[in-house]
Amino acid sequence: MGLADDKLFGAGAVLFDLDGVITPTADLHMQAWAGLFQPLFASAGVSDYVDADYFAFLDGKPRTAGIGSLLDDRGLDHDDAYVEELGERKNTLFLDLLAAGIEPYPASVRFIDALDEAGIAKAVVSSSKNASQVLTSAGLRDRFTYVVDGAVSAAQGLPGKPAPDTYLYGAELLGVPSSTALVIEDAISGVQAGAAGDFAGVVGVDRGAGADALSEAGATVVVRELDELL
């Protein structure tokens, strides 16, 4: 099964988010965030942490930005050091879950295979600082020459999603104009990042954020699985 050109909006390169697009690590992130915030909020006597908090405040954003916005929502005081501490605790919980291994979405692997067969350049652009570890765990690290993750973003001084800068940098690394690159995202903040840049289009993958919400955020098209683009 080959690529459906009309569904790629003429793109000559593809920029992938990772968690929730290539791998089901969004599920692990959700578990890790819940493991962090459920007891914290219970002890603070504020509203319980629920799954909706993940999509509203954390999904797709740099870790510290997400933590700060969620603490603000609950009216909890915090400083940079506390936010960093919470981020490290969450990351430990996530890595413990990742240690069991992760299987990529089969439909996403089929799409990656089709890109390689067609000679279309690709890169991963993720807010996570664990992107390379996740790709390695999924057996896909060697499929991507360039991985723009949270560590790269920090080193380059790039603002995180929903700003478009990390995706623009991914296109730059691939040596293609951003207007020829397709962004693929499952997070509202990531779709907003793609919509804010001069890209060929933005594919929203609905893993729970909701098709309407992804479209309202700027997705050109919304799919449930990436092999719908084949």
Helices and strands as residue ranges (DSSP letters): G 5-7, E 13-16, H 25-44, H 51-53, I 54-58, H 63-73, H 80-98, H 106-118, E 121-125, H 131-137, G 141-143, E 147-148, H 150-156, H 165-174, G 178-180, E 181-185, H 188-196, E 201-205, H 211-217, E 221-223, G 226-229
